[in-house]
Amino acid sequence: MTIDELDARLITLMTEEPRLGVLECSRRLGVARGTVQARLDRLVARGVIIGFGPDVSPEALGYDVTAFVSMEIRQVAGHDPVADRLAAIPEVLEVYTITGDSDLLCRVVARTNADLQRVIDRIVDVQGVLRTNSIIALDTPVPYRVLPLVADVPRRGDR
């Protein structure tokens, strides 16, 4: 599943200016409106574009602390039951299954360090969680990004 140069330009434009409409995208890219719409539909159908919603800043909502919590779990029923219970905790933003000494890794947010303790206590209370280890993030020098990957796909072709 590769994207071409036009797909990459469209994704970049929509990432940099998400409020643009299809007509304005077509004007800026120099292609027909129908082409832009068809490309968007195809990119969504293929799972390349996975959302159009606003990116919301946890900090702007008062969640100034970000931490990563790794955990060992009782794997009797697998990862899914624990992940489902973790999903019920609003401060748990992401959960990954991982390799290594731990089984799951969560990105969590909290209002303060004391509030982080409350969030970790909720995580520890989840049935199936045996042990946790947490790391507080101090800064985000490279935030989540995918545009470098988008730009690289047409360049690398089928290497």
VMD Tcl script that builds the backbone (N, CA, C; Angstrom):
set m [mol new atoms 477]
animate dup $m
set s [atomselect $m all]
$s set {name element resname resid chain x y z} {
  {N N MET 1 A 0.830 -1.188 0.000}
  {CA C MET 1 A 0.000 0.000 0.000}
  {C C MET 1 A 0.867 1.241 0.000}
  {N N THR 2 A 1.135 1.767 -1.154}
  {CA C THR 2 A 1.955 2.970 -1.226}
  {C C THR 2 A 1.093 4.157 -1.621}
  {N N ILE 3 A 1.631 5.309 -1.406}
  {CA C ILE 3 A 0.987 6.537 -1.844}
  {C C ILE 3 A 1.879 7.179 -2.886}
  {N N ASP 4 A 1.283 7.982 -3.748}
  {CA C ASP 4 A 2.096 8.661 -4.753}
  {C C ASP 4 A 2.338 10.111 -4.321}
  {N N GLU 5 A 2.996 10.851 -5.194}
  {CA C GLU 5 A 3.365 12.234 -4.881}
  {C C GLU 5 A 2.142 13.114 -4.607}
  {N N LEU 6 A 1.068 12.941 -5.383}
  {CA C LEU 6 A -0.143 13.738 -5.156}
  {C C LEU 6 A -0.780 13.393 -3.816}
  {N N ASP 7 A -0.838 12.107 -3.488}
  {CA C ASP 7 A -1.357 11.712 -2.173}
  {C C ASP 7 A -0.537 12.364 -1.065}
  {N N ALA 8 A 0.778 12.331 -1.203}
  {CA C ALA 8 A 1.662 12.908 -0.186}
  {C C ALA 8 A 1.432 14.410 -0.053}
  {N N ARG 9 A 1.292 15.086 -1.167}
  {CA C ARG 9 A 1.036 16.538 -1.127}
  {C C ARG 9 A -0.314 16.832 -0.475}
  {N N LEU 10 A -1.331 16.018 -0.789}
  {CA C LEU 10 A -2.662 16.195 -0.208}
  {C C LEU 10 A -2.635 15.959 1.299}
  {N N ILE 11 A -1.994 14.888 1.731}
  {CA C ILE 11 A -1.903 14.591 3.165}
  {C C ILE 11 A -1.145 15.702 3.887}
  {N N THR 12 A -0.061 16.158 3.307}
  {CA C THR 12 A 0.717 17.239 3.918}
  {C C THR 12 A -0.121 18.502 4.039}
  {N N LEU 13 A -0.814 18.867 2.979}
  {CA C LEU 13 A -1.647 20.065 2.997}
  {C C LEU 13 A -2.731 19.961 4.066}
  {N N MET 14 A -3.401 18.814 4.132}
  {CA C MET 14 A -4.480 18.658 5.101}
  {C C MET 14 A -3.964 18.566 6.533}
  {N N THR 15 A -2.746 18.088 6.707}
  {CA C THR 15 A -2.163 18.041 8.043}
  {C C THR 15 A -1.766 19.434 8.497}
  {N N GLU 16 A -1.186 20.198 7.594}
  {CA C GLU 16 A -0.742 21.550 7.943}
  {C C GLU 16 A -1.903 22.536 8.073}
  {N N GLU 17 A -2.959 22.314 7.300}
  {CA C GLU 17 A -4.126 23.208 7.343}
  {C C GLU 17 A -5.404 22.361 7.330}
  {N N PRO 18 A -5.735 21.727 8.458}
  {CA C PRO 18 A -6.845 20.767 8.489}
  {C C PRO 18 A -8.225 21.356 8.236}
  {N N ARG 19 A -8.367 22.659 8.294}
  {CA C ARG 19 A -9.679 23.271 8.087}
  {C C ARG 19 A -9.976 23.575 6.624}
  {N N LEU 20 A -9.045 23.260 5.741}
  {CA C LEU 20 A -9.279 23.495 4.314}
  {C C LEU 20 A -10.339 22.537 3.789}
  {N N GLY 21 A -11.179 23.035 2.895}
  {CA C GLY 21 A -12.164 22.195 2.237}
  {C C GLY 21 A -11.578 21.533 1.002}
  {N N VAL 22 A -12.337 20.616 0.448}
  {CA C VAL 22 A -11.890 19.887 -0.735}
  {C C VAL 22 A -11.643 20.842 -1.899}
  {N N LEU 23 A -12.526 21.827 -2.069}
  {CA C LEU 23 A -12.365 22.769 -3.176}
  {C C LEU 23 A -11.063 23.565 -3.053}
  {N N GLU 24 A -10.757 24.063 -1.854}
  {CA C GLU 24 A -9.517 24.821 -1.662}
  {C C GLU 24 A -8.295 23.919 -1.834}
  {N N CYS 25 A -8.383 22.680 -1.367}
  {CA C CYS 25 A -7.271 21.740 -1.579}
  {C C CYS 25 A -7.033 21.533 -3.072}
  {N N SER 26 A -8.111 21.378 -3.825}
  {CA C SER 26 A -7.953 21.156 -5.270}
  {C C SER 26 A -7.304 22.371 -5.929}
  {N N ARG 27 A -7.695 23.563 -5.502}
  {CA C ARG 27 A -7.109 24.789 -6.057}
  {C C ARG 27 A -5.618 24.853 -5.762}
  {N N ARG 28 A -5.250 24.588 -4.509}
  {CA C ARG 28 A -3.835 24.682 -4.117}
  {C C ARG 28 A -2.971 23.597 -4.758}
  {N N LEU 29 A -3.569 22.430 -4.977}
  {CA C LEU 29 A -2.804 21.331 -5.567}
  {C C LEU 29 A -2.825 21.365 -7.092}
  {N N GLY 30 A -3.717 22.182 -7.652}
  {CA C GLY 30 A -3.801 22.292 -9.108}
  {C C GLY 30 A -4.430 21.083 -9.768}
  {N N VAL 31 A -5.383 20.456 -9.087}
  {CA C VAL 31 A -6.101 19.306 -9.649}
  {C C VAL 31 A -7.601 19.526 -9.461}
  {N N ALA 32 A -8.396 18.719 -10.129}
  {CA C ALA 32 A -9.852 18.845 -10.049}
  {C C ALA 32 A -10.363 18.487 -8.656}
  {N N ARG 33 A -11.483 19.107 -8.292}
  {CA C ARG 33 A -12.116 18.820 -7.004}
  {C C ARG 33 A -12.439 17.330 -6.876}
  {N N GLY 34 A -12.948 16.743 -7.952}
  {CA C GLY 34 A -13.281 15.314 -7.948}
  {C C GLY 34 A -12.063 14.436 -7.694}
  {N N THR 35 A -10.918 14.872 -8.200}
  {CA C THR 35 A -9.672 14.123 -7.969}
  {C C THR 35 A -9.317 14.128 -6.490}
  {N N VAL 36 A -9.414 15.301 -5.865}
  {CA C VAL 36 A -9.104 15.403 -4.438}
  {C C VAL 36 A -10.066 14.534 -3.636}
  {N N GLN 37 A -11.372 14.633 -3.947}
  {CA C GLN 37 A -12.354 13.842 -3.209}
  {C C GLN 37 A -12.105 12.344 -3.382}
  {N N ALA 38 A -11.818 11.924 -4.608}
  {CA C ALA 38 A -11.553 10.506 -4.870}
  {C C ALA 38 A -10.299 10.041 -4.129}
  {N N ARG 39 A -9.262 10.875 -4.113}
  {CA C ARG 39 A -8.036 10.529 -3.395}
  {C C ARG 39 A -8.308 10.400 -1.898}
  {N N LEU 40 A -9.040 11.364 -1.347}
  {CA C LEU 40 A -9.367 11.306 0.082}
  {C C LEU 40 A -10.159 10.047 0.409}
  {N N ASP 41 A -11.175 9.764 -0.395}
  {CA C ASP 41 A -11.998 8.573 -0.165}
  {C C ASP 41 A -11.148 7.306 -0.197}
  {N N ARG 42 A -10.232 7.234 -1.181}
  {CA C ARG 42 A -9.379 6.057 -1.302}
  {C C ARG 42 A -8.417 5.950 -0.116}
  {N N LEU 43 A -7.828 7.081 0.300}
  {CA C LEU 43 A -6.899 7.065 1.432}
  {C C LEU 43 A -7.600 6.669 2.724}
  {N N VAL 44 A -8.836 7.091 2.894}
  {CA C VAL 44 A -9.615 6.701 4.069}
  {C C VAL 44 A -9.959 5.209 3.990}
  {N N ALA 45 A -10.432 4.756 2.848}
  {CA C ALA 45 A -10.817 3.354 2.675}
  {C C ALA 45 A -9.645 2.408 2.909}
  {N N ARG 46 A -8.449 2.832 2.517}
  {CA C ARG 46 A -7.251 1.996 2.690}
  {C C ARG 46 A -6.655 2.117 4.085}
  {N N GLY 47 A -7.196 3.005 4.913}
  {CA C GLY 47 A -6.683 3.154 6.274}
  {C C GLY 47 A -5.445 4.016 6.381}
  {N N VAL 48 A -5.106 4.741 5.322}
  {CA C VAL 48 A -3.954 5.647 5.383}
  {C C VAL 48 A -4.317 6.863 6.224}
  {N N ILE 49 A -5.461 7.471 5.921}
  {CA C ILE 49 A -5.982 8.563 6.742}
  {C C ILE 49 A -6.954 7.935 7.722}
  {N N ILE 50 A -6.686 8.138 9.009}
  {CA C ILE 50 A -7.502 7.475 10.028}
  {C C ILE 50 A -8.373 8.437 10.828}
  {N N GLY 51 A -8.340 9.712 10.496}
  {CA C GLY 51 A -9.198 10.641 11.207}
  {C C GLY 51 A -9.099 12.050 10.687}
  {N N PHE 52 A -10.158 12.807 10.935}
  {CA C PHE 52 A -10.217 14.204 10.543}
  {C C PHE 52 A -10.530 15.099 11.731}
  {N N GLY 53 A -10.598 14.523 12.899}
  {CA C GLY 53 A -10.973 15.286 14.079}
  {C C GLY 53 A -9.883 16.243 14.516}
  {N N PRO 54 A -10.233 17.158 15.389}
  {CA C PRO 54 A -9.207 18.077 15.881}
  {C C PRO 54 A -8.236 17.353 16.811}
  {N N ASP 55 A -6.978 17.748 16.779}
  {CA C ASP 55 A -6.006 17.274 17.747}
  {C C ASP 55 A -6.172 18.147 18.990}
  {N N VAL 56 A -6.432 17.530 20.120}
  {CA C VAL 56 A -6.708 18.260 21.351}
  {C C VAL 56 A -5.496 18.172 22.268}
  {N N SER 57 A -5.105 19.291 22.827}
  {CA C SER 57 A -3.961 19.350 23.734}
  {C C SER 57 A -4.390 19.005 25.156}
  {N N PRO 58 A -3.851 17.931 25.731}
  {CA C PRO 58 A -4.167 17.641 27.136}
  {C C PRO 58 A -3.783 18.802 28.060}
  {N N GLU 59 A -2.675 19.485 27.738}
  {CA C GLU 59 A -2.229 20.610 28.559}
  {C C GLU 59 A -3.279 21.718 28.592}
  {N N ALA 60 A -3.907 21.974 27.464}
  {CA C ALA 60 A -4.939 23.012 27.410}
  {C C ALA 60 A -6.164 22.636 28.230}
  {N N LEU 61 A -6.324 21.347 28.518}
  {CA C LEU 61 A -7.431 20.876 29.345}
  {C C LEU 61 A -7.035 20.772 30.816}
  {N N GLY 62 A -5.793 21.178 31.130}
  {CA C GLY 62 A -5.342 21.155 32.512}
  {C C GLY 62 A -4.529 19.934 32.897}
  {N N TYR 63 A -4.199 19.087 31.943}
  {CA C TYR 63 A -3.399 17.894 32.211}
  {C C TYR 63 A -1.949 18.204 31.836}
  {N N ASP 64 A -1.210 18.760 32.796}
  {CA C ASP 64 A 0.150 19.242 32.540}
  {C C ASP 64 A 1.227 18.171 32.681}
  {N N VAL 65 A 0.891 17.021 33.241}
  {CA C VAL 65 A 1.872 15.955 33.463}
  {C C VAL 65 A 1.592 14.812 32.488}
  {N N THR 66 A 2.635 14.403 31.768}
  {CA C THR 66 A 2.564 13.223 30.903}
  {C C THR 66 A 3.526 12.188 31.454}
  {N N ALA 67 A 3.081 10.953 31.504}
  {CA C ALA 67 A 3.931 9.874 32.000}
  {C C ALA 67 A 3.720 8.631 31.145}
  {N N PHE 68 A 4.698 7.755 31.195}
  {CA C PHE 68 A 4.615 6.460 30.537}
  {C C PHE 68 A 4.653 5.412 31.633}
  {N N VAL 69 A 3.671 4.548 31.626}
  {CA C VAL 69 A 3.556 3.517 32.658}
  {C C VAL 69 A 3.667 2.166 31.981}
  {N N SER 70 A 4.714 1.425 32.346}
  {CA C SER 70 A 4.831 0.061 31.842}
  {C C SER 70 A 4.288 -0.867 32.918}
  {N N MET 71 A 3.766 -1.993 32.499}
  {CA C MET 71 A 3.197 -2.907 33.488}
  {C C MET 71 A 3.354 -4.358 33.085}
  {N N GLU 72 A 3.511 -5.148 34.119}
  {CA C GLU 72 A 3.439 -6.596 33.961}
  {C C GLU 72 A 2.016 -6.986 34.289}
  {N N ILE 73 A 1.478 -7.909 33.497}
  {CA C ILE 73 A 0.106 -8.335 33.742}
  {C C ILE 73 A 0.035 -9.847 33.882}
  {N N ARG 74 A -1.023 -10.291 34.506}
  {CA C ARG 74 A -1.324 -11.719 34.567}
  {C C ARG 74 A -1.921 -12.062 33.215}
  {N N GLN 75 A -1.291 -12.933 32.467}
  {CA C GLN 75 A -1.678 -13.167 31.078}
  {C C GLN 75 A -2.593 -14.368 30.896}
  {N N VAL 76 A -3.346 -14.706 31.920}
  {CA C VAL 76 A -4.231 -15.867 31.842}
  {C C VAL 76 A -5.215 -15.728 30.683}
  {N N ALA 77 A -5.821 -14.560 30.538}
  {CA C ALA 77 A -6.802 -14.338 29.473}
  {C C ALA 77 A -6.246 -13.450 28.367}
  {N N GLY 78 A -4.948 -13.208 28.362}
  {CA C GLY 78 A -4.344 -12.356 27.347}
  {C C GLY 78 A -4.357 -10.898 27.753}
  {N N HIS 79 A -3.990 -10.043 26.787}
  {CA C HIS 79 A -3.877 -8.608 27.035}
  {C C HIS 79 A -5.211 -7.872 26.980}
  {N N ASP 80 A -6.133 -8.376 26.181}
  {CA C ASP 80 A -7.360 -7.635 25.900}
  {C C ASP 80 A -8.194 -7.277 27.133}
  {N N PRO 81 A -8.432 -8.198 28.073}
  {CA C PRO 81 A -9.246 -7.804 29.237}
  {C C PRO 81 A -8.616 -6.666 30.047}
  {N N VAL 82 A -7.297 -6.690 30.189}
  {CA C VAL 82 A -6.615 -5.617 30.927}
  {C C VAL 82 A -6.691 -4.316 30.132}
  {N N ALA 83 A -6.451 -4.384 28.832}
  {CA C ALA 83 A -6.518 -3.184 27.991}
  {C C ALA 83 A -7.922 -2.586 28.023}
  {N N ASP 84 A -8.938 -3.420 28.008}
  {CA C ASP 84 A -10.318 -2.921 28.077}
  {C C ASP 84 A -10.567 -2.186 29.392}
  {N N ARG 85 A -10.037 -2.702 30.481}
  {CA C ARG 85 A -10.219 -2.040 31.783}
  {C C ARG 85 A -9.426 -0.734 31.837}
  {N N LEU 86 A -8.236 -0.728 31.249}
  {CA C LEU 86 A -7.439 0.499 31.213}
  {C C LEU 86 A -8.135 1.576 30.379}
  {N N ALA 87 A -8.822 1.164 29.319}
  {CA C ALA 87 A -9.527 2.119 28.464}
  {C C ALA 87 A -10.631 2.849 29.214}
  {N N ALA 88 A -11.079 2.309 30.327}
  {CA C ALA 88 A -12.125 2.960 31.131}
  {C C ALA 88 A -11.569 4.092 31.990}
  {N N ILE 89 A -10.246 4.238 32.041}
  {CA C ILE 89 A -9.614 5.315 32.814}
  {C C ILE 89 A -9.364 6.473 31.846}
  {N N PRO 90 A -10.044 7.610 32.029}
  {CA C PRO 90 A -9.937 8.704 31.053}
  {C C PRO 90 A -8.509 9.205 30.829}
  {N N GLU 91 A -7.675 9.176 31.848}
  {CA C GLU 91 A -6.311 9.701 31.725}
  {C C GLU 91 A -5.377 8.783 30.951}
  {N N VAL 92 A -5.801 7.573 30.659}
  {CA C VAL 92 A -4.996 6.647 29.854}
  {C C VAL 92 A -5.260 6.977 28.391}
  {N N LEU 93 A -4.266 7.565 27.718}
  {CA C LEU 93 A -4.445 8.016 26.337}
  {C C LEU 93 A -4.152 6.933 25.309}
  {N N GLU 94 A -3.172 6.076 25.603}
  {CA C GLU 94 A -2.784 5.020 24.668}
  {C C GLU 94 A -2.307 3.820 25.464}
  {N N VAL 95 A -2.504 2.634 24.894}
  {CA C VAL 95 A -1.993 1.398 25.484}
  {C C VAL 95 A -1.378 0.579 24.353}
  {N N TYR 96 A -0.159 0.132 24.567}
  {CA C TYR 96 A 0.546 -0.699 23.594}
  {C C TYR 96 A 0.931 -2.017 24.248}
  {N N THR 97 A 0.834 -3.117 23.519}
  {CA C THR 97 A 1.471 -4.355 23.960}
  {C C THR 97 A 2.922 -4.256 23.508}
  {N N ILE 98 A 3.830 -4.711 24.351}
  {CA C ILE 98 A 5.253 -4.530 24.067}
  {C C ILE 98 A 6.034 -5.800 24.359}
  {N N THR 99 A 7.273 -5.814 23.894}
  {CA C THR 99 A 8.197 -6.883 24.214}
  {C C THR 99 A 9.098 -6.420 25.350}
  {N N GLY 100 A 9.837 -7.325 25.913}
  {CA C GLY 100 A 10.772 -6.974 26.980}
  {C C GLY 100 A 10.262 -7.405 28.337}
  {N N ASP 101 A 10.713 -6.707 29.378}
  {CA C ASP 101 A 10.370 -7.079 30.751}
  {C C ASP 101 A 8.916 -6.790 31.111}
  {N N SER 102 A 8.275 -5.894 30.383}
  {CA C SER 102 A 6.884 -5.542 30.658}
  {C C SER 102 A 5.988 -6.055 29.538}
  {N N ASP 103 A 4.689 -6.025 29.801}
  {CA C ASP 103 A 3.714 -6.521 28.829}
  {C C ASP 103 A 2.955 -5.405 28.122}
  {N N LEU 104 A 2.676 -4.327 28.852}
  {CA C LEU 104 A 1.919 -3.209 28.305}
  {C C LEU 104 A 2.632 -1.904 28.613}
  {N N LEU 105 A 2.445 -0.919 27.741}
  {CA C LEU 105 A 2.973 0.420 27.956}
  {C C LEU 105 A 1.838 1.398 27.712}
  {N N CYS 106 A 1.615 2.287 28.672}
  {CA C CYS 106 A 0.541 3.288 28.556}
  {C C CYS 106 A 1.145 4.682 28.553}
  {N N ARG 107 A 0.528 5.547 27.771}
  {CA C ARG 107 A 0.810 6.978 27.892}
  {C C ARG 107 A -0.363 7.532 28.671}
  {N N VAL 108 A -0.063 8.187 29.782}
  {CA C VAL 108 A -1.105 8.731 30.640}
  {C C VAL 108 A -0.846 10.210 30.888}
  {N N VAL 109 A -1.893 10.918 31.264}
  {CA C VAL 109 A -1.765 12.313 31.644}
  {C C VAL 109 A -2.399 12.507 33.011}
  {N N ALA 110 A -1.957 13.573 33.680}
  {CA C ALA 110 A -2.508 13.927 34.986}
  {C C ALA 110 A -2.398 15.433 35.152}
  {N N ARG 111 A -3.141 15.955 36.100}
  {CA C ARG 111 A -3.126 17.403 36.327}
  {C C ARG 111 A -1.857 17.840 37.067}
  {N N THR 112 A -1.402 17.036 38.000}
  {CA C THR 112 A -0.203 17.319 38.800}
  {C C THR 112 A 0.493 16.001 39.099}
  {N N ASN 113 A 1.656 16.078 39.753}
  {CA C ASN 113 A 2.325 14.843 40.163}
  {C C ASN 113 A 1.474 14.074 41.172}
  {N N ALA 114 A 0.823 14.799 42.085}
  {CA C ALA 114 A -0.047 14.128 43.054}
  {C C ALA 114 A -1.216 13.453 42.336}
  {N N ASP 115 A -1.750 14.107 41.325}
  {CA C ASP 115 A -2.828 13.515 40.545}
  {C C ASP 115 A -2.331 12.302 39.771}
  {N N LEU 116 A -1.076 12.327 39.341}
  {CA C LEU 116 A -0.488 11.168 38.669}
  {C C LEU 116 A -0.504 9.961 39.597}
  {N N GLN 117 A -0.252 10.179 40.864}
  {CA C GLN 117 A -0.311 9.067 41.822}
  {C C GLN 117 A -1.711 8.456 41.837}
  {N N ARG 118 A -2.744 9.306 41.783}
  {CA C ARG 118 A -4.124 8.806 41.745}
  {C C ARG 118 A -4.359 7.963 40.488}
  {N N VAL 119 A -3.858 8.445 39.344}
  {CA C VAL 119 A -4.027 7.710 38.085}
  {C C VAL 119 A -3.307 6.370 38.164}
  {N N ILE 120 A -2.084 6.366 38.677}
  {CA C ILE 120 A -1.330 5.112 38.803}
  {C C ILE 120 A -2.038 4.162 39.761}
  {N N ASP 121 A -2.599 4.696 40.835}
  {CA C ASP 121 A -3.363 3.847 41.764}
  {C C ASP 121 A -4.546 3.196 41.059}
  {N N ARG 122 A -5.203 3.928 40.182}
  {CA C ARG 122 A -6.317 3.337 39.416}
  {C C ARG 122 A -5.812 2.236 38.483}
  {N N ILE 123 A -4.647 2.466 37.888}
  {CA C ILE 123 A -4.072 1.454 37.002}
  {C C ILE 123 A -3.713 0.205 37.790}
  {N N VAL 124 A -3.087 0.387 38.942}
  {CA C VAL 124 A -2.696 -0.755 39.777}
  {C C VAL 124 A -3.920 -1.539 40.247}
  {N N ASP 125 A -5.043 -0.858 40.415}
  {CA C ASP 125 A -6.279 -1.519 40.842}
  {C C ASP 125 A -6.933 -2.356 39.747}
  {N N VAL 126 A -6.485 -2.198 38.511}
  {CA C VAL 126 A -7.074 -2.959 37.406}
  {C C VAL 126 A -6.764 -4.441 37.601}
  {N N GLN 127 A -7.810 -5.245 37.540}
  {CA C GLN 127 A -7.638 -6.688 37.683}
  {C C GLN 127 A -6.719 -7.210 36.585}
  {N N GLY 128 A -5.681 -7.932 36.987}
  {CA C GLY 128 A -4.720 -8.497 36.045}
  {C C GLY 128 A -3.396 -7.758 36.025}
  {N N VAL 129 A -3.339 -6.540 36.571}
  {CA C VAL 129 A -2.078 -5.794 36.630}
  {C C VAL 129 A -1.295 -6.273 37.846}
  {N N LEU 130 A -0.076 -6.745 37.619}
  {CA C LEU 130 A 0.759 -7.255 38.701}
  {C C LEU 130 A 1.729 -6.203 39.224}
  {N N ARG 131 A 2.337 -5.436 38.312}
  {CA C ARG 131 A 3.385 -4.483 38.696}
  {C C ARG 131 A 3.440 -3.364 37.664}
  {N N THR 132 A 3.762 -2.162 38.139}
  {CA C THR 132 A 3.922 -1.036 37.219}
  {C C THR 132 A 5.261 -0.350 37.440}
  {N N ASN 133 A 5.672 0.378 36.438}
  {CA C ASN 133 A 6.845 1.236 36.510}
  {C C ASN 133 A 6.497 2.491 35.721}
  {N N SER 134 A 6.719 3.662 36.309}
  {CA C SER 134 A 6.333 4.884 35.610}
  {C C SER 134 A 7.522 5.804 35.396}
  {N N ILE 135 A 7.430 6.552 34.307}
  {CA C ILE 135 A 8.440 7.535 33.943}
  {C C ILE 135 A 7.698 8.814 33.578}
  {N N ILE 136 A 8.078 9.918 34.192}
  {CA C ILE 136 A 7.448 11.199 33.894}
  {C C ILE 136 A 8.207 11.874 32.762}
  {N N ALA 137 A 7.466 12.332 31.751}
  {CA C ALA 137 A 8.065 13.065 30.630}
  {C C ALA 137 A 8.288 14.513 31.056}
  {N N LEU 138 A 9.470 15.029 30.789}
  {CA C LEU 138 A 9.790 16.408 31.137}
  {C C LEU 138 A 9.479 17.375 30.009}
  {N N ASP 139 A 9.655 16.936 28.767}
  {CA C ASP 139 A 9.453 17.790 27.608}
  {C C ASP 139 A 9.196 16.892 26.407}
  {N N THR 140 A 8.760 17.478 25.316}
  {CA C THR 140 A 8.518 16.740 24.074}
  {C C THR 140 A 9.295 17.410 22.952}
  {N N PRO 141 A 10.609 17.150 22.851}
  {CA C PRO 141 A 11.403 17.815 21.818}
  {C C PRO 141 A 11.019 17.396 20.396}
  {N N VAL 142 A 10.497 16.189 20.211}
  {CA C VAL 142 A 9.980 15.747 18.915}
  {C C VAL 142 A 8.574 15.204 19.168}
  {N N PRO 143 A 7.544 16.004 18.896}
  {CA C PRO 143 A 6.184 15.521 19.125}
  {C C PRO 143 A 5.787 14.479 18.084}
  {N N TYR 144 A 4.682 13.803 18.341}
  {CA C TYR 144 A 4.164 12.813 17.402}
  {C C TYR 144 A 4.096 13.427 16.009}
  {N N ARG 145 A 4.591 12.695 15.034}
  {CA C ARG 145 A 4.609 13.203 13.667}
  {C C ARG 145 A 4.603 12.043 12.687}
  {N N VAL 146 A 4.019 12.263 11.539}
  {CA C VAL 146 A 4.053 11.274 10.464}
  {C C VAL 146 A 4.419 11.886 9.119}
  {N N LEU 147 A 4.421 13.213 9.024}
  {CA C LEU 147 A 4.724 13.839 7.733}
  {C C LEU 147 A 6.077 13.439 7.145}
  {N N PRO 148 A 7.131 13.231 7.973}
  {CA C PRO 148 A 8.376 12.746 7.361}
  {C C PRO 148 A 8.199 11.387 6.673}
  {N N LEU 149 A 7.351 10.540 7.209}
  {CA C LEU 149 A 7.075 9.247 6.573}
  {C C LEU 149 A 6.292 9.440 5.279}
  {N N VAL 150 A 5.298 10.328 5.334}
  {CA C VAL 150 A 4.487 10.620 4.151}
  {C C VAL 150 A 5.377 11.127 3.025}
  {N N ALA 151 A 6.284 12.038 3.343}
  {CA C ALA 151 A 7.178 12.603 2.324}
  {C C ALA 151 A 8.138 11.556 1.782}
  {N N ASP 152 A 8.496 10.587 2.590}
  {CA C ASP 152 A 9.484 9.582 2.178}
  {C C ASP 152 A 8.904 8.491 1.280}
  {N N VAL 153 A 7.634 8.177 1.405}
  {CA C VAL 153 A 7.046 7.059 0.651}
  {C C VAL 153 A 7.188 7.232 -0.852}
  {N N PRO 154 A 6.770 8.354 -1.439}
  {CA C PRO 154 A 6.933 8.474 -2.907}
  {C C PRO 154 A 8.395 8.459 -3.346}
  {N N ARG 155 A 9.303 8.959 -2.503}
  {CA C ARG 155 A 10.732 8.995 -2.850}
  {C C ARG 155 A 11.335 7.594 -2.877}
  {N N ARG 156 A 10.934 6.761 -1.928}
  {CA C ARG 156 A 11.578 5.453 -1.845}
  {C C ARG 156 A 10.988 4.430 -2.783}
  {N N GLY 157 A 9.780 4.685 -3.295}
  {CA C GLY 157 A 9.173 3.762 -4.252}
  {C C GLY 157 A 8.975 2.403 -3.632}
  {N N ASP 158 A 9.363 1.337 -4.325}
  {CA C ASP 158 A 9.167 -0.038 -3.837}
  {C C ASP 158 A 10.447 -0.655 -3.288}
  {N N ARG 159 A 11.361 0.158 -2.807}
  {CA C ARG 159 A 12.613 -0.386 -2.287}
  {C C ARG 159 A 12.375 -1.485 -1.323}
}
mol reanalyze $m
mol bondsrecalc $m
mol representation Tube
mol addrep $m
